[in-house]
Amino acid sequence: MADQQSAPRSDKAYAVSPADAPIPYTDEEAANAFRDQDPVDANSLAAAFEQLHALIAQVDASTEFADQVKQAEVSWSAAVSSLDRQTQDLVAVFEECVFPNNRHTRKRGDYHGSSLHLPGLIKAVSTDFNYKKYFSSKTAGGRKEYSICLVVDTSLSMHGQLAQATVDALVTIICALGQLELESYSILLFGETVRLIKSSDMPWSRAAIYVLLKQLSFETEFATLDADAIQCALALLNSSTVRGPKKIFVLTDGYGSCGARLAQVKNGPKCICPDLTLY
């Protein structure tokens, strides 16, 4: 789906951890040596936001990208169509287990509250106050409010079948979030560098699709900076205006190139990790 360039491959370019391997250096003594590292600073984050918004605006406004954006949209639509069944299954799981309604939007009668509920008060008066639900509380209706970051490994070890499975999983997750009206999510890609593809305040648009597919290459980056990516994800979630629970989804094949720094990011006092799911 993404533009990819061929690159020489080496059997020694990377190492893949087994699925049940522990995170290296998770003991307290080893992790303590890395806890003084500063998290992602606000200036770097602001600069990344500015560059991303400028890029999206350029793609939207320039006729130079029109054909590429259209082709990216066609490719995305084809992938969405082919993964519709998986998307519906994921929507059901997300709605029931991962993203239940967590914000009430309407008021109704209750036994306690800081204000009165007029219909309940009328009923209480008419029943000589045998009816007790005449206070008002916001416990009716419901919507979802979550701060989400999708983090995708694009290093060379993901090349081939893993890359296709990752793209399919990413498309399915994005479509499921869209159907649940959860669009306040960020997307990060990581390999030798960490790249911000979508911020939580950006809509999922044709330009965003083009930028994502343009960057989804799994053939050129040897390192896997997973700790840096998760640290950036934490910074994005902390800067989000969404007040709901924070969740990070990481699509990767192993634990990467950062060793003990991954333990520092996950367990360090400066970076309290939210719900972190590895796929």
C-alpha positions as CSV (number, residue, x, y, z in Angstrom):
1,M,0.0,0.0,0.0
2,A,2.9,2.4,0.7
3,D,5.6,3.5,-1.7
4,Q,8.6,1.2,-0.9
5,Q,12.1,1.1,-2.1
6,S,14.2,-2.1,-2.3
7,A,17.1,-2.3,0.1
8,P,19.8,-4.9,0.7
9,R,18.9,-7.3,3.5
10,S,21.3,-8.9,5.9
11,D,20.7,-11.9,8.2
12,K,22.6,-10.0,11.0
13,A,20.8,-6.7,10.6
14,Y,18.4,-7.4,13.4
15,A,17.4,-10.0,16.0
16,V,13.8,-11.0,16.8
17,S,12.9,-11.8,20.4
18,P,10.6,-14.8,21.0
19,A,7.0,-14.0,21.8
20,D,7.3,-14.8,25.5
21,A,10.7,-13.1,26.1
22,P,10.8,-10.8,29.1
23,I,11.6,-7.1,28.7
24,P,15.4,-6.8,29.2
25,Y,16.7,-5.3,32.4
26,T,13.4,-4.9,34.1
27,D,14.9,-5.3,37.6
28,E,14.9,-2.2,39.7
29,E,18.7,-1.8,39.9
30,A,19.2,-1.8,36.1
31,A,16.3,0.4,35.4
32,N,17.4,3.0,38.0
33,A,20.5,3.8,35.9
34,F,18.2,5.2,33.2
35,R,15.6,7.1,35.2
36,D,17.3,10.4,35.1
37,Q,16.7,10.8,31.4
38,D,14.4,13.7,30.6
39,P,11.1,12.9,28.8
40,V,10.2,14.5,25.5
41,D,10.2,18.2,26.0
42,A,7.3,20.5,25.2
43,N,9.3,22.4,22.5
44,S,10.1,19.3,20.6
45,L,6.5,18.2,20.7
46,A,5.2,21.7,19.6
47,A,7.7,21.6,16.7
48,A,6.5,18.2,15.6
49,F,2.9,19.4,15.7
50,E,3.7,22.5,13.7
51,Q,5.6,20.5,11.0
52,L,2.8,17.9,10.7
53,H,0.1,20.5,10.4
54,A,2.1,22.4,7.8
55,L,2.6,19.2,5.8
56,I,-1.1,18.3,5.9
57,A,-2.0,21.8,4.8
58,Q,0.5,21.6,2.0
59,V,-0.9,18.3,0.8
60,D,-4.5,19.6,1.0
61,A,-3.8,22.8,-0.9
62,S,-1.2,21.8,-3.5
63,T,-2.3,20.3,-6.9
64,E,1.1,18.6,-7.0
65,F,-0.1,15.9,-4.7
66,A,-3.6,15.5,-6.1
67,D,-3.0,12.3,-8.1
68,Q,-1.0,10.7,-5.3
69,V,-3.6,11.6,-2.7
70,K,-6.3,10.2,-4.9
71,Q,-4.4,6.9,-5.4
72,A,-3.8,6.7,-1.7
73,E,-7.5,7.1,-1.0
74,V,-8.3,4.3,-3.6
75,S,-5.8,2.0,-1.9
76,W,-7.2,2.8,1.5
77,S,-10.8,2.2,0.4
78,A,-9.8,-1.2,-1.1
79,A,-8.2,-2.2,2.2
80,V,-11.1,-1.0,4.2
81,S,-13.5,-3.0,2.1
82,S,-11.5,-6.2,2.2
83,L,-11.2,-6.0,6.1
84,D,-14.8,-5.1,6.8
85,R,-15.6,-8.4,8.6
86,Q,-12.6,-8.1,10.8
87,T,-13.4,-4.4,11.5
88,Q,-16.9,-5.3,12.7
89,D,-15.5,-8.0,15.0
90,L,-13.1,-5.5,16.4
91,V,-15.8,-2.9,16.9
92,A,-17.8,-5.4,19.0
93,V,-14.7,-6.2,21.2
94,F,-13.7,-2.5,21.5
95,E,-17.2,-1.5,22.5
96,E,-17.7,-4.2,25.1
97,C,-14.3,-4.6,26.6
98,V,-11.9,-1.8,25.7
99,F,-13.8,1.4,25.1
100,P,-17.2,1.3,27.0
101,N,-19.1,4.5,27.4
102,N,-17.4,6.4,30.2
103,R,-19.0,9.9,30.0
104,H,-22.6,10.6,30.8
105,T,-24.3,13.3,28.8
106,R,-27.8,13.7,30.3
107,K,-29.2,14.4,33.8
108,R,-31.9,12.3,35.5
109,G,-33.4,11.9,38.9
110,D,-31.3,10.5,41.7
111,Y,-31.2,10.2,45.4
112,H,-28.3,12.6,45.8
113,G,-27.1,15.6,43.8
114,S,-26.2,19.3,43.9
115,S,-29.4,20.4,42.1
116,L,-33.0,19.5,41.8
117,H,-34.6,17.4,39.1
118,L,-37.9,19.1,38.2
119,P,-39.9,16.1,37.0
120,G,-38.7,14.2,40.1
121,L,-39.6,17.0,42.4
122,I,-43.1,17.2,41.0
123,K,-43.5,13.5,41.5
124,A,-42.1,13.8,45.0
125,V,-44.6,16.5,46.0
126,S,-47.5,14.6,44.5
127,T,-46.6,11.5,46.5
128,D,-45.9,13.5,49.8
129,F,-42.2,12.9,49.2
130,N,-42.5,9.1,49.2
131,Y,-40.7,9.4,45.8
132,K,-37.1,10.2,46.7
133,K,-35.4,10.7,43.3
134,Y,-35.8,14.5,43.1
135,F,-32.1,15.4,42.9
136,S,-30.4,15.7,39.6
137,S,-27.2,13.9,38.5
138,K,-25.6,13.4,35.2
139,T,-26.0,9.6,35.0
140,A,-28.0,9.1,31.8
141,G,-26.9,8.8,28.2
142,G,-23.3,8.0,27.4
143,R,-20.4,8.6,25.1
144,K,-16.8,7.5,24.8
145,E,-13.9,9.8,25.8
146,Y,-10.4,8.2,25.5
147,S,-7.0,9.5,24.7
148,I,-5.4,7.0,22.3
149,C,-2.0,6.5,20.5
150,L,-1.3,3.9,17.9
151,V,2.4,3.1,17.7
152,V,3.7,1.1,14.7
153,D,7.0,-0.6,14.2
154,T,8.3,-0.1,10.6
155,S,11.8,-1.5,11.1
156,L,13.4,-4.0,8.7
157,S,12.5,-7.0,10.9
158,M,8.9,-6.3,10.1
159,H,9.5,-6.9,6.3
160,G,7.3,-9.4,4.5
161,Q,4.3,-11.1,6.0
162,L,4.7,-9.2,9.3
163,A,4.5,-5.9,7.4
164,Q,1.2,-7.0,5.6
165,A,-0.3,-8.2,8.9
166,T,0.7,-4.9,10.5
167,V,-0.9,-2.8,7.8
168,D,-4.1,-4.9,8.0
169,A,-4.2,-4.5,11.7
170,L,-3.6,-0.8,11.5
171,V,-6.4,-0.3,8.9
172,T,-8.8,-2.4,11.0
173,I,-8.0,-0.5,14.2
174,I,-8.4,2.9,12.5
175,C,-11.7,1.9,10.9
176,A,-13.0,0.5,14.2
177,L,-12.1,3.7,16.1
178,G,-13.9,5.7,13.4
179,Q,-17.1,3.6,13.7
180,L,-17.0,4.2,17.5
181,E,-16.6,7.9,16.8
182,L,-13.2,7.9,18.6
183,E,-11.1,10.2,16.3
184,S,-9.0,11.9,19.0
185,Y,-6.1,9.5,18.5
186,S,-2.4,9.9,17.4
187,I,-0.3,7.7,15.1
188,L,3.4,7.2,15.5
189,L,5.7,5.2,13.3
190,F,9.1,4.1,14.6
191,G,12.3,2.4,13.3
192,E,15.6,4.3,13.4
193,T,13.5,7.5,14.1
194,V,10.1,8.2,15.5
195,R,7.7,10.0,13.2
196,L,4.4,11.7,14.0
197,I,1.8,10.9,11.4
198,K,-1.4,12.1,13.0
199,S,-2.0,14.2,16.2
200,S,-5.2,13.8,18.3
201,D,-6.5,17.2,17.1
202,M,-6.4,16.3,13.4
203,P,-9.3,14.7,11.6
204,W,-8.8,11.5,9.7
205,S,-8.7,13.0,6.2
206,R,-7.5,12.2,2.6
207,A,-4.3,14.0,3.3
208,A,-3.7,12.1,6.6
209,I,-4.2,8.8,4.6
210,Y,-1.7,9.9,2.0
211,V,0.9,10.8,4.7
212,L,0.4,7.5,6.5
213,L,0.7,5.3,3.4
214,K,3.7,7.3,2.1
215,Q,5.6,6.6,5.4
216,L,4.6,2.9,5.8
217,S,7.8,1.4,4.5
218,F,9.3,-1.7,6.2
219,E,12.5,-2.1,4.1
220,T,15.0,0.6,5.1
221,E,15.4,1.0,8.8
222,F,17.6,-1.4,10.8
223,A,17.1,-0.1,14.4
224,T,13.9,-0.3,16.4
225,L,13.6,2.6,18.8
226,D,10.6,1.2,20.8
227,A,11.4,3.0,24.0
228,D,11.7,6.4,22.2
229,A,8.4,5.7,20.5
230,I,6.5,4.8,23.7
231,Q,8.1,7.9,25.4
232,C,6.8,10.1,22.5
233,A,3.4,8.4,22.8
234,L,3.3,9.2,26.5
235,A,4.1,12.8,25.8
236,L,1.3,13.0,23.2
237,L,-1.2,11.5,25.7
238,N,-0.1,13.9,28.4
239,S,-0.6,16.9,26.1
240,S,-4.0,15.8,24.9
241,T,-7.0,17.8,26.0
242,V,-9.1,14.6,26.2
243,R,-9.8,13.9,29.9
244,G,-10.6,10.2,29.6
245,P,-8.4,7.1,30.2
246,K,-5.1,6.9,28.2
247,K,-4.3,3.9,26.0
248,I,-1.4,3.0,23.8
249,F,-1.5,0.2,21.2
250,V,1.9,-0.9,19.9
251,L,2.1,-3.0,16.7
252,T,5.6,-4.7,16.8
253,D,7.4,-8.0,16.4
254,G,9.7,-7.8,19.4
255,Y,11.3,-5.6,22.0
256,G,13.6,-3.6,19.8
257,S,17.0,-2.0,20.2
258,C,16.7,0.1,23.4
259,G,17.4,-2.5,26.0
260,A,17.0,-1.1,29.5
261,R,15.5,2.1,28.3
262,L,12.3,0.3,27.6
263,A,12.1,-0.6,31.2
264,Q,12.9,2.9,32.2
265,V,10.1,4.3,30.1
266,K,7.6,1.7,31.3
267,N,8.5,1.8,35.0
268,G,10.2,5.2,35.6
269,P,8.6,7.7,37.9
270,K,8.7,10.4,35.3
271,C,6.7,8.4,32.8
272,I,3.6,6.7,34.4
273,C,2.5,4.3,31.7
274,P,-1.2,4.1,30.9
275,D,-2.9,0.9,29.4
276,L,-0.2,-0.4,27.1
277,T,-1.1,-3.1,24.7
278,L,1.5,-4.9,22.5
279,Y,0.5,-6.8,19.3
